[in-house]
Amino acid sequence: MPSIFDILGPVMIGPSSSHTAGAAKLGYVARQLLGAEPGRAEITLYNSFARTYKGHGTDRAIIGGILGMKPDDEMLRDSLEIAKKMGLKYEFKLIMKAPKLHPNSARIKLHDLGGNSIEMVGSSLGGGRIEIVEIEGFKVSFSVMTHTIVIIADDIPGSIAHISGAIAEKNINIANMFVSREEKLANMIIEVDQDVPEDVLKKIRSFGWVHYVRLVEPIF
């Protein structure tokens, strides 16, 4: 069932729900996945994003999102200048034809000052809606319409049960879970119906076979 946001469109700054509102959300999700203040960003824009990114403000929107701005933040207009003042280094790469990707897609790789990094691919679907399709090489699919826990862990027996148990202890309902595997690692995307307290994430991080845990909050 469509939400009121699908019908009316998002509250936003900029001329295009796809090229600005959606792009800002993609940058904001990448920031949440990094979990720290970014110091450097490498951004590849594909297809329509690549052809019109300056005219529609996609560059400003993505950088604004990376800086922590949401689609309705008036500072999005000045995000490139703000990035310079804050010391965020960034570069854009354009690929005009990528037929396997949605017309409005971006690959964002962020680095923090401590040497950590995260890489994701996402698409802007129109009306401010987005889909994350890849994280650290794992194929995923989630829309950031609810609280989403992203986990990378060793692919061992019982891992799903342990993580589900840590979430269930706080009476949090799992709405959807997606698991993908790559060699000896597993990626889990867990969408839940409620806020996730920090102690749940802390417990999941305490499992010795878990390498990465982040909470991605919904953006409207």
C-alpha positions, 0 to 999 in steps of 0.5 A, a space after each residue: 500500500 502506498 504511503 502519503 509520501 508516495 502520493 504527495 512526494 517528500 518534503 525537500 530542497 531542490 528541483 527533483 525528488 529523484 535527483 535531489 531528495 533521493 540522492 540526499 537520502 543515499 548520502 545519508 544512508 552511506 554516512 549511517 553505514 560508516 558510523 563516523 564522521 567521513 573524511 573522504 568520499 568517492 562517488 560514482 554516478 550512473 546513467 541519468 544521475 551521471 548525465 544531469 547531476 550538476 543541473 539537478 543538484 545531485 552532487 550537492 544532495 549526495 554531499 549534503 547527505 554524507 554530511 548528515 543533512 536530510 532532504 528538507 535541510 536548506 543547507 543542502 544548497 550550500 553543501 559543497 561549500 560546507 564540505 570544503 569548510 569541514 575538510 571533507 574531500 570528495 570526488 565524482 566519477 561519471 559512468 553514462 551507461 550501466 544497463 544493469 543498474 537503475 537509471 538513477 544509481 550511485 556508488 558511494 565509498 566513505 572513509 573516516 579519519 581512523 582508516 575505516 571505510 564502507 562502500 554501498 550502491 543505491 538507487 533513487 526510485 522516484 518520489 524520494 524513495 530509494 533502494 540500497 542494492 549492495 553493501 561491501 560487495 554483498 547484494 542486498 535490497 532494502 528501502 530504508 522505510 523502517 529501522 534496519 540493522 546491517 550485519 557482516 559476520 562469519 558464516 557459522 551455524 547458529 549465527 542467525 539464531 544468536 542474532 535473532 535472540 539478541 533482538 527478541 530479548 528486547 521484544 523487538 519484532 523482526 519484520 523482514 530478514 535477508 541473508 546473503 553469503 560470500 565465501 565464508 562471510 554472511 551479510 544480514 539485513 534485518 528490518 524491525 518494527 521499533 526503535 533499536 536501543 544501543 544495548 541490542 547493537 552492543 550485544 550483537 557486536 559482542 559475538 566474536 564472529 561478528 565483524 560489522 554492525 550498523 543501524 540505519 534509521 528511516 528517512 522521510 
